[in-house]
Amino acid sequence: MGRPHSTLSTPPSPHVSNTPPSTPSSSRIQQLEVGERNFHIFYSLISSATTNLKKNLGLEDDPSAYHILCSLENRSAVAPINILNKLSRSDQGGNFNALTNSMKSCGFTDREIEGVFELIAAILKLGNVKFYSEDSDSPAVIKDFREMKQVCGLLQMDDLEVLRNAITKRTIVTSAERVVKKFNADQSNDARNALSKEIYSMMFHWIVRKINNTINVSSEIVSDCYSIGVLDIYGFEIFKENNFEQFIINYCNEKLQQLFVQLTLKEEQAEYLAEGIKWKQIEYSDNTPVCNLIEGPQRFNILNMLEEQCRFGGGNDSLFLNSMNDAFRLNKGGDSGDMNVNYNSRDKSGVSVKEFPDGAFSINHYAGKVIYQVNGFVEKNKDTLYIDLEDAIDSSRHFILRQCVQFKQKLEGSEARPAQGYRHLSSKLVTCSGTKFKASMHELLSSLKLKNPHYVRCINPNATKSPRNFVDETVTAQVRYLGLVENVQVRRAGFAYRQKYEAFVQRYRMLSSHTWPKWKGAPKDGAVRILKAVHLQTGEREIALGTTKIFLNDPQTLFKMEKLRRERMDELVVVIQSRWRCFFARKQYRLKRAAVTIIAAHFKAYSARKQYLAVRNATMTIQKYERGRAVRKVWRKKFRRYAIPVICRFMWNYTVYKYLTGVASECPSMSPLDNKWPECEIESLESAHGQIRVLDHQYRCKIYRDNKSEDERRVLGEKATASLIFKGRKTMYAASVGEPFLGDHLAMAVNPGWPELTNSPNAVVKFSEYVSKFSRNDAKKVLQGQNRIMVITSNHVYFLDTKPRPSVKESFPLFNLRSISCSPYNDGVLVMRTVTRAKERKSYLKRNRELGDILISTEHLIEIITKLHMEFTMLTRMKIPIEILPSFAVNLSDKQLQMRFERRQHSLLVEDDGIQTTVPSAELNGHQDYQGHVIDPRQSPLNESLERIPEEQLESPEITKVKNTITVITS
């Protein structure tokens, strides 16, 4: 049989438990009896693991290379090889693959599975570490460090010395000092085995926790569900040498056997007597004295005395054996007489020395007498590791061991490991394995008592573990000490079925007309009524009526009642079906009848409404014609007098409405340049049609202006003013449309010397640029241009020289400007006529000369005239006269000249009656603007009213003076 893996309590979710703890099972790792084998995982890993996995783990294919896979007496590999061959034939890697796949299904990752195999390989290799010493007092020496290095690599220990000290030395810490004791070879073997068992135990508990986390289900799902538990109990163990582990295992079997006897023999017979059933008592063997000997309520029991030896300093196995001998000496008159009978040792009277070896005692278990070796009881019961072994485990970086250490610290309520080790406690706080095992057993038994247990007894057919070989003596002995004979006797003499009257009546009430559908009387009377209905008579053997329960002996009786119940249930089902069908059919009939009634009512209403509407419509038609006839008769004479003006107004309004909606649907876009406009098809609305077009264009222009910024509106205003002045009148206007008016070309407004020149700091510069100003003081030198800087402010016009430190050569107020003249061609000649004030005129007369007109040549003629016009208008609220003529007069200081402009032909114009003087275009044009831009009239289209000049005739203008006439030949 195996070990207990799960309790039968009702868990909040599926759960795997290790109750009682599996401490005894880990002894199998380092101790095998003759003919036994170790855990299956060791052989499966060696036989079926992949080559790469075994290479990474450092495992060999030969099981005889591992010490823990051989029995105690015969360390040869014959038995393991046979086992391995058998596994290889049946497995061929399939079972090992099934194992790994199952672990993955339970939530194990590939790294976690590899970590489990690393710990198993470390246990296999740790068992191969061998020691030798010259005598029992000499310190142990490790024969070969190769296995130790491999173990350190698998456990991820950085320091080999920590592992060596853990299995060859022991550190004892007292309040005053720290003592290091070296082990001999036997003690080192024990320390090595203790470390192997601890690693296996930690790994086993980690696997159980991992599986529980995977199969955990919310408590809300299973709170109202029943649970089924499976308990796999220990098998009774009797070896040639029985130690503490066999004692704990046999103690567990004693307690479970006691529960079995209590539930199947004692309580069942007590139940018959309590119910008043005539019953003959059957004797059975009770193992309560043996249980009391081990853990009884009295002070002196084996577990209590073993715990005392562990808790107080100086306790050892000899003192433990002596204390048991003193407590269990034969005392026929004492209370512990039964306990003493079940305990024997060499010190008791009547026991031969040959029967018991030195340091041994025996207990008469229910399965037979077992002799235990007391050596190691106290040390194994302490359930503690040496400090050096604890340090070795703590130094490991293997993730499984680290998680186990952290889990252990959490259970103990300490996040940090004490300085003495993660499990080291003082002697007063030592936890004993026997005590913990006892507490776990009581918890398990309490859970089992709350359930309805069913037993499956496994009988060992022979002692040699051979198939198809039944030894009568072996089987008979097991049947005897398991109490199966008494159990069969009780089952034969007892009743196979029992149930409370309430449940019996509730289940079988349909078998009697008196109890169906509900019984209101006493439950026992209802049960009697049901038995009479099925023709069953009560008696001592077949059917017995107890105080609270009914008992049935023959299972056929129960089968008969179940058969009748099923037949009756079929009948009741038919009745219920018929009633339900009748109810459903009646309900459907009522629904259909109500639907028919509603449909009929609505149809009748529809027919009546239709007939009523037909009569009403006919009546209204008759009334309409009659009323029309009467009205026509009265108003026939008044129709021409009143109706015609109304109809005319209506028709006119309708015509206007149609016209306006038509115009609205065909309106142009919001662009001011869109000239699209629908044609007017109504002759009387042509005048209004034109006015509406003007208003619409004005509205679009206003919207366009409102969407522009202040600067954009200013630019548009300048361009609009230029258009009003020059469009269709000046040829060079077309080239200036696309060029913005920069105004202050020379940035005079930000020149720091500008306010000093004008003595007018508040004057705003509107325009500044280089121009060519012609002399007006001497008529002979009229065509000699001088470079000047022309500046237009909000109230003055200035002409400055071009020296490094310019000065004002001439200026006049803007309101003195009288008129402006220019030609309609592409030249840049401009004449400004001013009104001279008396004071200025007097100054000039003293110098024997008169002020004349200002004659300049510039590339920015359009911009200058536009600026002058806008500033003059803003200053005087009047418009300045602007003449655009091919010929006009120019007044100089001493005489008046006539300036004539002509279009350039294929050849130059030459006068015959005088001397001609040619002026280069560089002198005429002066300087370029501050950005170096030169406006080429060939790049802009001419006005549509002027004749287009061929490109080969576009040449620089020429100015000539003949007597009193100045001729400008330009394109």
SULURWO-V493768 format. One record per residue. N is the residue number from 1. RES is the residue in three letters. SS is DSSP state (H for helix, E for strand, C for the rest). PHI is phi in degrees with one decimal (* if undefined). Layout:
n = [N N]
res = [RES RES]
ss = [SS SS]
phi = [PHI PHI]
This chain:
n = [1 2 3 4 5 6 7 8 9 10 11 12 13 14 15 16 17 18 19 20 21 22 23 24 25 26 27 28 29 30 31 32 33 34 35 36 37 38 39 40 41 42 43 44 45 46 47 48 49 50 51 52 53 54 55 56 57 58 59 60 61 62 63 64 65 66 67 68 69 70 71 72 73 74 75 76 77 78 79 80 81 82 83 84 85 86 87 88 89 90 91 92 93 94 95 96 97 98 99 100 101 102 103 104 105 106 107 108 109 110 111 112 113 114 115 116 117 118 119 120 121 122 123 124 125 126 127 128 129 130 131 132 133 134 135 136 137 138 139 140 141 142 143 144 145 146 147 148 149 150 151 152 153 154 155 156 157 158 159 160 161 162 163 164 165 166 167 168 169 170 171 172 173 174 175 176 177 178 179 180 181 182 183 184 185 186 187 188 189 190 191 192 193 194 195 196 197 198 199 200 201 202 203 204 205 206 207 208 209 210 211 212 213 214 215 216 217 218 219 220 221 222 223 224 225 226 227 228 229 230 231 232 233 234 235 236 237 238 239 240 241 242 243 244 245 246 247 248 249 250 251 252 253 254 255 256 257 258 259 260 261 262 263 264 265 266 267 268 269 270 271 272 273 274 275 276 277 278 279 280 281 282 283 284 285 286 287 288 289 290 291 292 293 294 295 296 297 298 299 300 301 302 303 304 305 306 307 308 309 310 311 312 313 314 315 316 317 318 319 320 321 322 323 324 325 326 327 328 329 330 331 332 333 334 335 336 337 338 339 340 341 342 343 344 345 346 347 348 349 350 351 352 353 354 355 356 357 358 359 360 361 362 363 364 365 366 367 368 369 370 371 372 373 374 375 376 377 378 379 380 381 382 383 384 385 386 387 388 389 390 391 392 393 394 395 396 397 398 399 400 401 402 403 404 405 406 407 408 409 410 411 412 413 414 415 416 417 418 419 420 421 422 423 424 425 426 427 428 429 430 431 432 433 434 435 436 437 438 439 440 441 442 443 444 445 446 447 448 449 450 451 452 453 454 455 456 457 458 459 460 461 462 463 464 465 466 467 468 469 470 471 472 473 474 475 476 477 478 479 480 481 482 483 484 485 486 487 488 489 490 491 492 493 494 495 496 497 498 499 500 501 502 503 504 505 506 507 508 509 510 511 512 513 514 515 516 517 518 519 520 521 522 523 524 525 526 527 528 529 530 531 532 533 534 535 536 537 538 539 540 541 542 543 544 545 546 547 548 549 550 551 552 553 554 555 556 557 558 559 560 561 562 563 564 565 566 567 568 569 570 571 572 573 574 575 576 577 578 579 580 581 582 583 584 585 586 587 588 589 590 591 592 593 594 595 596 597 598 599 600 601 602 603 604 605 606 607 608 609 610 611 612 613 614 615 616 617 618 619 620 621 622 623 624 625 626 627 628 629 630 631 632 633 634 635 636 637 638 639 640 641 642 643 644 645 646 647 648 649 650 651 652 653 654 655 656 657 658 659 660 661 662 663 664 665 666 667 668 669 670 671 672 673 674 675 676 677 678 679 680 681 682 683 684 685 686 687 688 689 690 691 692 693 694 695 696 697 698 699 700 701 702 703 704 705 706 707 708 709 710 711 712 713 714 715 716 717 718 719 720 721 722 723 724 725 726 727 728 729 730 731 732 733 734 735 736 737 738 739 740 741 742 743 744 745 746 747 748 749 750 751 752 753 754 755 756 757 758 759 760 761 762 763 764 765 766 767 768 769 770 771 772 773 774 775 776 777 778 779 780 781 782 783 784 785 786 787 788 789 790 791 792 793 794 795 796 797 798 799 800 801 802 803 804 805 806 807 808 809 810 811 812 813 814 815 816 817 818 819 820 821 822 823 824 825 826 827 828 829 830 831 832 833 834 835 836 837 838 839 840 841 842 843 844 845 846 847 848 849 850 851 852 853 854 855 856 857 858 859 860 861 862 863 864 865 866 867 868 869 870 871 872 873 874 875 876 877 878 879 880 881 882 883 884 885 886 887 888 889 890 891 892 893 894 895 896 897 898 899 900 901 902 903 904 905 906 907 908 909 910 911 912 913 914 915 916 917 918 919 920 921 922 923 924 925 926 927 928 929 930 931 932 933 934 935 936 937 938 939 940 941 942 943 944 945 946 947 948 949 950 951 952 953 954 955 956 957 958 959 960 961 962 963 964 965 966 967 968 969 970 971]
res = [MET GLY ARG PRO HIS SER THR LEU SER THR PRO PRO SER PRO HIS VAL SER ASN THR PRO PRO SER THR PRO SER SER SER ARG ILE GLN GLN LEU GLU VAL GLY GLU ARG ASN PHE HIS ILE PHE TYR SER LEU ILE SER SER ALA THR THR ASN LEU LYS LYS ASN LEU GLY LEU GLU ASP ASP PRO SER ALA TYR HIS ILE LEU CYS SER LEU GLU ASN ARG SER ALA VAL ALA PRO ILE ASN ILE LEU ASN LYS LEU SER ARG SER ASP GLN GLY GLY ASN PHE ASN ALA LEU THR ASN SER MET LYS SER CYS GLY PHE THR ASP ARG GLU ILE GLU GLY VAL PHE GLU LEU ILE ALA ALA ILE LEU LYS LEU GLY ASN VAL LYS PHE TYR SER GLU ASP SER ASP SER PRO ALA VAL ILE LYS ASP PHE ARG GLU MET LYS GLN VAL CYS GLY LEU LEU GLN MET ASP ASP LEU GLU VAL LEU ARG ASN ALA ILE THR LYS ARG THR ILE VAL THR SER ALA GLU ARG VAL VAL LYS LYS PHE ASN ALA ASP GLN SER ASN ASP ALA ARG ASN ALA LEU SER LYS GLU ILE TYR SER MET MET PHE HIS TRP ILE VAL ARG LYS ILE ASN ASN THR ILE ASN VAL SER SER GLU ILE VAL SER ASP CYS TYR SER ILE GLY VAL LEU ASP ILE TYR GLY PHE GLU ILE PHE LYS GLU ASN ASN PHE GLU GLN PHE ILE ILE ASN TYR CYS ASN GLU LYS LEU GLN GLN LEU PHE VAL GLN LEU THR LEU LYS GLU GLU GLN ALA GLU TYR LEU ALA GLU GLY ILE LYS TRP LYS GLN ILE GLU TYR SER ASP ASN THR PRO VAL CYS ASN LEU ILE GLU GLY PRO GLN ARG PHE ASN ILE LEU ASN MET LEU GLU GLU GLN CYS ARG PHE GLY GLY GLY ASN ASP SER LEU PHE LEU ASN SER MET ASN ASP ALA PHE ARG LEU ASN LYS GLY GLY ASP SER GLY ASP MET ASN VAL ASN TYR ASN SER ARG ASP LYS SER GLY VAL SER VAL LYS GLU PHE PRO ASP GLY ALA PHE SER ILE ASN HIS TYR ALA GLY LYS VAL ILE TYR GLN VAL ASN GLY PHE VAL GLU LYS ASN LYS ASP THR LEU TYR ILE ASP LEU GLU ASP ALA ILE ASP SER SER ARG HIS PHE ILE LEU ARG GLN CYS VAL GLN PHE LYS GLN LYS LEU GLU GLY SER GLU ALA ARG PRO ALA GLN GLY TYR ARG HIS LEU SER SER LYS LEU VAL THR CYS SER GLY THR LYS PHE LYS ALA SER MET HIS GLU LEU LEU SER SER LEU LYS LEU LYS ASN PRO HIS TYR VAL ARG CYS ILE ASN PRO ASN ALA THR LYS SER PRO ARG ASN PHE VAL ASP GLU THR VAL THR ALA GLN VAL ARG TYR LEU GLY LEU VAL GLU ASN VAL GLN VAL ARG ARG ALA GLY PHE ALA TYR ARG GLN LYS TYR GLU ALA PHE VAL GLN ARG TYR ARG MET LEU SER SER HIS THR TRP PRO LYS TRP LYS GLY ALA PRO LYS ASP GLY ALA VAL ARG ILE LEU LYS ALA VAL HIS LEU GLN THR GLY GLU ARG GLU ILE ALA LEU GLY THR THR LYS ILE PHE LEU ASN ASP PRO GLN THR LEU PHE LYS MET GLU LYS LEU ARG ARG GLU ARG MET ASP GLU LEU VAL VAL VAL ILE GLN SER ARG TRP ARG CYS PHE PHE ALA ARG LYS GLN TYR ARG LEU LYS ARG ALA ALA VAL THR ILE ILE ALA ALA HIS PHE LYS ALA TYR SER ALA ARG LYS GLN TYR LEU ALA VAL ARG ASN ALA THR MET THR ILE GLN LYS TYR GLU ARG GLY ARG ALA VAL ARG LYS VAL TRP ARG LYS LYS PHE ARG ARG TYR ALA ILE PRO VAL ILE CYS ARG PHE MET TRP ASN TYR THR VAL TYR LYS TYR LEU THR GLY VAL ALA SER GLU CYS PRO SER MET SER PRO LEU ASP ASN LYS TRP PRO GLU CYS GLU ILE GLU SER LEU GLU SER ALA HIS GLY GLN ILE ARG VAL LEU ASP HIS GLN TYR ARG CYS LYS ILE TYR ARG ASP ASN LYS SER GLU ASP GLU ARG ARG VAL LEU GLY GLU LYS ALA THR ALA SER LEU ILE PHE LYS GLY ARG LYS THR MET TYR ALA ALA SER VAL GLY GLU PRO PHE LEU GLY ASP HIS LEU ALA MET ALA VAL ASN PRO GLY TRP PRO GLU LEU THR ASN SER PRO ASN ALA VAL VAL LYS PHE SER GLU TYR VAL SER LYS PHE SER ARG ASN ASP ALA LYS LYS VAL LEU GLN GLY GLN ASN ARG ILE MET VAL ILE THR SER ASN HIS VAL TYR PHE LEU ASP THR LYS PRO ARG PRO SER VAL LYS GLU SER PHE PRO LEU PHE ASN LEU ARG SER ILE SER CYS SER PRO TYR ASN ASP GLY VAL LEU VAL MET ARG THR VAL THR ARG ALA LYS GLU ARG LYS SER TYR LEU LYS ARG ASN ARG GLU LEU GLY ASP ILE LEU ILE SER THR GLU HIS LEU ILE GLU ILE ILE THR LYS LEU HIS MET GLU PHE THR MET LEU THR ARG MET LYS ILE PRO ILE GLU ILE LEU PRO SER PHE ALA VAL ASN LEU SER ASP LYS GLN LEU GLN MET ARG PHE GLU ARG ARG GLN HIS SER LEU LEU VAL GLU ASP ASP GLY ILE GLN THR THR VAL PRO SER ALA GLU LEU ASN GLY HIS GLN ASP TYR GLN GLY HIS VAL ILE ASP PRO ARG GLN SER PRO LEU ASN GLU SER LEU GLU ARG ILE PRO GLU GLU GLN LEU GLU SER PRO GLU ILE THR LYS VAL LYS ASN THR ILE THR VAL ILE THR SER]
ss = [C C C C C C C C C C C C C C C C C C C C C C C H H H H H H C C C C C C C C C C H H H H H H H H H C C H H H H H H H C C C C C H H H C H H H C C C C C C C C H H H H H H H H H H H H H H C C H H H H H H H H H H H H C C C C H H H H H H H H H H H H H H H H H C C C C E E C C C C C C C C E E C C C H H H H H H H H H H C C C C H H H H H H H H H E E E E E C C C C E E E E E C C H H H H H H H H H H H H H H H H H H H H H H H H H H H H H H H C C C H H H H C C C C C C C C C C C C C C C C C C C E C H H H H H H H H H H H H H H H H H H H H H H H H H H H H H H H C C C C C C C C C C C C C H H H H H H H H C C C C C C H H H H H H H H H H C C C C C H H H H H H H H H H H C C C C C C C C C H H H H H C E E E C C C C C C C C C C C C C C E E E E E E C C E E E E E E C C C H H H H H H C C C C H H H H H H H H C C C C H H H H H H H H H H H H H C C C C C C C C C C C C C C C H H H C C C H H H H H H H H H H H H H H H H H C C C C C C C C C C C C C C C C C C C C C C H H H H H H H H H H C C H H H H H H H H H H C C C E E E E H H H H H H H H H H H C C C C C C C C C C C H H H H H H H H H H H C C C C C C C C C E E E C C C E E E E C C H H H H H H H H H H H H H H H H H H H H H H H H H H H H H H H H H H H H H H H H H H H H H H H H H H H H H H H H H H H H H H H H H H H H H H H H H H H H H H H H H C C C H H H H H H H H H H H H H H H H H H H H H H H H H H H C C C C C C C C C C C C C C C C C H H H H H H H H H H H H H H H H H H H H H H H H C C C H H H H H H H H H H H H H H H H H C C C C C C H H H H C C C C C C C E C C C H H H C C C H H H H H C C C C C C E E E E E E E E E E C C C C H H H C C C E E E E E E E E E C C E E E E E C C C C C C C E E E E E E H H H E E E E E E C C C C C C E E E E E E C C C H H H H H H H H H C C C C C C C E E E E C C C H H H H H H H H H H H H H H H H C C C C E E E E C C E E E E E C C C C E E E E E E E E C C C C C C C C C C C C C C C C C H H H H H C C C C C C C C C C C H H H C C C C C C C C C C C H H H C C C C E E E E E C C E E E E E E C]
phi = [* -106.1 -113.2 -74.2 -111.0 -150.8 -85.0 -104.5 -73.4 -94.8 -78.5 -67.9 -161.9 -52.5 -150.1 -107.2 -119.2 -114.7 -120.2 -70.4 -61.2 -90.7 -58.6 -62.4 -70.1 -70.5 -66.9 -63.8 -62.7 -113.7 -144.2 -124.0 -80.4 -64.0 85.5 -91.1 -124.2 -83.0 -63.8 -62.6 -63.6 -63.6 -69.8 -66.0 -66.1 -72.4 -87.4 -119.8 -69.0 -69.5 -62.4 -65.0 -64.8 -64.9 -67.1 -66.9 -87.7 73.1 -94.3 -104.9 -81.0 -94.0 -69.0 -69.3 -76.8 -118.1 -64.9 -76.0 -94.7 -112.8 -72.7 -68.4 -77.2 -119.5 -84.5 -73.8 -101.5 -66.2 -64.0 -61.7 -64.9 -61.1 -63.6 -64.0 -63.6 -65.3 -64.4 -64.7 -68.6 -89.5 -94.3 52.8 84.0 -69.7 -65.7 -64.7 -65.6 -63.5 -62.1 -64.5 -65.7 -65.4 -64.0 -65.3 -65.0 -85.8 98.5 -79.3 -82.0 -61.5 -68.5 -68.3 -63.2 -63.7 -64.7 -63.6 -65.9 -64.4 -67.0 -64.7 -64.4 -64.0 -66.3 -60.7 -76.7 -65.3 -68.2 -88.1 -71.7 -115.2 -127.0 -148.1 -148.1 -67.8 -150.0 -69.9 -96.7 -84.4 -68.7 -77.0 -126.7 -78.0 -71.3 -139.4 -88.3 -64.3 -65.2 -62.9 -64.7 -66.2 -63.7 -61.6 -65.6 -69.2 -86.9 57.9 -99.2 -79.4 -113.9 -67.1 -66.2 -63.3 -68.5 -64.8 -65.7 -65.5 -105.7 -123.1 -141.1 -137.6 -100.6 -111.5 -106.8 -116.1 -68.5 -105.5 -152.5 -127.2 -112.4 -110.3 -114.6 -88.5 -87.8 -87.7 -63.2 -64.7 -66.2 -65.6 -60.2 -63.6 -64.5 -61.8 -64.3 -63.4 -65.7 -62.7 -65.1 -65.4 -63.6 -65.0 -64.3 -63.5 -64.6 -63.5 -65.8 -64.0 -64.1 -63.0 -63.7 -63.7 -65.7 -62.2 -65.3 -76.0 -90.7 -65.0 -124.8 -57.6 -65.7 -66.6 -76.9 -108.4 -65.4 -104.9 -105.4 -83.5 -123.5 -123.6 -116.1 -122.5 -115.6 -104.3 -92.9 -67.2 -88.0 -69.6 -116.7 -131.8 -109.1 -66.6 -122.9 -110.4 -117.3 -61.4 -64.2 -66.8 -63.7 -66.6 -63.7 -68.4 -62.8 -62.0 -64.2 -62.3 -68.0 -68.7 -66.0 -62.3 -65.5 -61.0 -63.9 -65.7 -80.9 -95.5 -115.2 -69.9 -68.9 -67.1 -65.4 -65.7 -66.0 -61.6 -66.6 -70.0 -85.2 80.9 -87.1 -66.5 -147.4 -101.0 -65.0 -108.4 -76.0 -149.2 -86.8 -112.5 -96.9 -60.0 -58.6 -66.7 -63.5 -66.9 -61.2 -85.2 -139.8 -58.7 -71.2 -70.2 -67.0 -89.8 -135.2 -62.8 -66.1 -64.4 -67.4 -68.0 -68.6 -62.4 -65.5 -81.6 -81.4 -104.4 -63.5 87.2 -71.2 -148.3 -67.5 -65.1 -63.0 -63.4 -65.9 -64.3 -65.1 -68.1 -63.0 -67.2 -78.4 -111.9 -64.5 -62.7 -138.0 -65.9 -89.4 -82.6 -71.3 -94.9 -61.2 -63.5 -66.8 -65.3 -64.3 -85.6 -120.7 -142.3 -157.1 -68.9 -81.5 -82.3 -69.2 85.5 -110.5 -76.3 -71.0 -68.5 -69.0 -116.8 -72.7 -67.5 73.1 -131.8 -146.6 -129.5 -132.3 -86.1 -75.2 -66.0 -93.4 138.9 -85.0 -125.6 -100.6 -109.9 -86.7 -76.2 -62.0 91.2 -62.0 -67.2 -65.4 -70.8 -74.8 -66.9 58.6 -128.5 -103.4 -63.7 -59.1 -65.9 -67.7 -62.6 -62.5 -64.5 -68.6 -66.0 -76.1 -75.3 -99.3 -66.8 -64.3 -69.1 -65.3 -65.3 -65.4 -65.9 -63.7 -64.3 -65.3 -65.3 -63.4 -65.7 -65.0 -81.7 79.0 -131.9 -79.0 -105.4 -72.6 -62.3 -65.4 -88.8 127.3 -77.8 -125.8 -76.2 -132.4 -71.7 -64.3 -77.1 -112.1 -66.4 -93.8 -96.9 -65.2 -61.2 -66.2 -64.7 -64.2 -64.3 -62.1 -65.9 -63.3 -64.4 -63.4 -64.8 -65.3 -62.9 -69.2 -66.2 -68.8 -85.9 -110.9 -104.9 -81.1 -129.5 -108.1 -122.8 -89.5 -103.7 -105.5 -80.2 -73.7 -155.7 -89.8 -96.2 58.2 -102.9 -77.4 56.4 -136.0 -104.4 -99.7 -60.5 -62.5 -65.9 -67.4 -62.9 -62.3 -68.6 -60.6 -68.3 -77.5 -80.1 74.9 -71.6 -64.3 -61.0 -65.2 -64.9 -61.8 -65.6 -66.6 -68.7 -77.9 -89.9 -113.4 -77.6 -135.0 -143.8 -161.1 -68.0 -61.4 -60.7 -67.1 -63.4 -67.5 -63.4 -81.6 -110.7 -65.6 -75.2 -79.1 -126.4 -70.0 -77.2 -98.1 -102.5 -89.4 -146.5 -99.9 -107.7 -89.3 -68.3 -60.9 -65.8 -64.2 -63.2 -63.8 -63.2 -59.3 -66.2 -63.1 -66.9 -65.7 -98.9 64.4 -116.5 -104.5 -78.7 -157.2 -76.6 -107.3 -82.8 -132.2 -123.1 -105.1 -91.7 -69.0 -123.1 -131.9 -110.1 -118.4 -119.7 -88.7 -88.8 -62.7 -63.9 -63.5 -65.9 -62.1 -62.9 -66.8 -66.2 -65.0 -61.3 -64.0 -64.1 -63.2 -66.9 -64.4 -60.7 -65.3 -65.9 -64.4 -62.9 -64.4 -63.7 -62.4 -64.2 -65.8 -66.5 -64.1 -63.8 -62.6 -66.8 -65.0 -65.2 -66.1 -64.8 -63.5 -65.1 -64.8 -66.0 -64.9 -64.6 -67.0 -61.7 -62.3 -64.8 -62.9 -63.3 -62.5 -66.5 -68.5 -63.3 -64.3 -63.1 -64.1 -65.8 -65.2 -63.2 -66.8 -64.8 -64.9 -62.9 -65.3 -66.4 -64.9 -64.9 -65.1 -65.8 -65.2 -62.5 -62.8 -62.4 -64.9 -69.3 -65.2 -64.8 -61.9 -67.9 -67.2 -59.7 -65.1 -79.5 -98.5 -63.6 -74.9 -90.0 -66.1 -68.3 -77.4 -109.9 -79.2 -63.4 -59.2 -64.2 -65.8 -63.9 -59.0 -64.0 -65.4 -64.1 -62.3 -67.3 -63.8 -63.0 -61.8 -63.5 -64.5 -64.3 -65.8 -67.1 -64.2 -63.7 -76.0 -113.9 -65.7 -70.6 -71.6 -80.3 -71.9 -65.7 -88.1 -80.4 -96.2 -66.7 -156.6 -67.1 -77.3 -92.9 -95.9 -108.3 -64.9 -70.9 -109.1 -66.0 -62.2 -64.1 -63.2 -66.6 -63.6 -63.9 -63.9 -63.8 -61.2 -64.7 -66.6 -62.0 -63.6 -64.8 -65.7 -62.2 -61.6 -64.2 -67.6 -63.6 -83.4 -97.6 -78.0 -63.4 -66.4 -66.0 -67.3 -63.1 -63.1 -62.3 -63.9 -65.0 -65.7 -66.8 -63.9 -61.4 -65.6 -64.5 -83.4 -109.2 -63.9 79.8 -120.9 -126.0 -65.7 -77.1 -65.3 -59.5 -73.8 -91.0 -64.2 -81.1 -96.9 -71.9 -82.1 -78.7 76.8 -78.7 -64.6 -98.3 54.7 -70.9 -63.9 -102.2 -74.1 -65.3 -86.6 -64.7 -60.6 -69.7 -70.9 -96.8 54.7 -137.7 -65.5 -88.0 -72.9 -98.7 -76.4 -100.7 -155.9 -152.3 -171.4 -74.4 -133.2 -108.0 -99.5 -86.3 -69.7 -119.6 -87.3 -129.9 -67.6 -72.3 -104.4 -66.3 -90.8 -91.2 -78.8 -122.3 -73.5 -136.5 -105.7 -94.8 -124.9 -111.6 -107.6 -73.4 -144.6 -140.0 -125.3 -121.0 -123.3 -113.3 -79.3 -104.9 -71.3 -56.5 -115.3 -65.1 -137.1 -77.0 -88.8 -161.1 -156.8 -156.6 -64.9 -67.8 -74.6 -82.0 -67.9 -98.7 -164.0 -133.8 -131.0 -156.7 -91.4 -86.6 -106.6 -88.0 -78.7 -112.3 -83.9 -138.7 -118.9 -116.0 -106.6 -121.0 -101.0 -86.8 -72.6 -63.2 -64.5 -70.3 -63.9 -63.8 -66.5 -71.9 -66.6 -64.0 -91.4 61.2 -153.2 -103.8 -72.0 -114.8 -71.6 -96.8 -116.6 -133.5 -129.3 -151.5 -82.4 -105.7 -61.4 -58.0 -68.2 -65.7 -62.1 -62.4 -61.7 -61.1 -61.8 -67.5 -70.4 -62.8 -61.8 -68.4 -82.8 -108.4 62.6 -132.5 -97.0 -83.1 -69.7 -126.0 -103.4 -121.6 -132.7 -75.3 -155.2 -157.0 -89.5 -127.4 -95.1 -97.9 -71.4 -116.5 -160.5 -113.2 -117.7 -107.8 -106.7 -122.0 -115.8 -131.4 -77.9 -70.7 -104.3 -69.2 -135.4 -73.7 -87.6 -124.1 -85.3 -92.8 -96.9 -167.8 -86.1 -96.5 -122.8 -95.1 -109.4 -59.0 -68.1 -64.4 -72.4 -73.0 -80.0 71.1 -111.5 -76.5 -71.2 -68.9 -97.8 78.3 -82.6 -121.1 -82.5 -102.3 -62.5 -72.1 -88.7 -121.4 -70.5 -76.1 -65.4 -65.9 -84.1 -104.1 -79.7 -74.5 -92.7 -60.6 -64.7 -69.3 -98.3 -78.7 -128.3 -66.3 -68.2 -124.2 -120.2 -128.5 -125.2 -123.9 57.5 -103.3 -125.4 -107.8 -109.7 -115.0 -102.6 -142.0 -81.7]
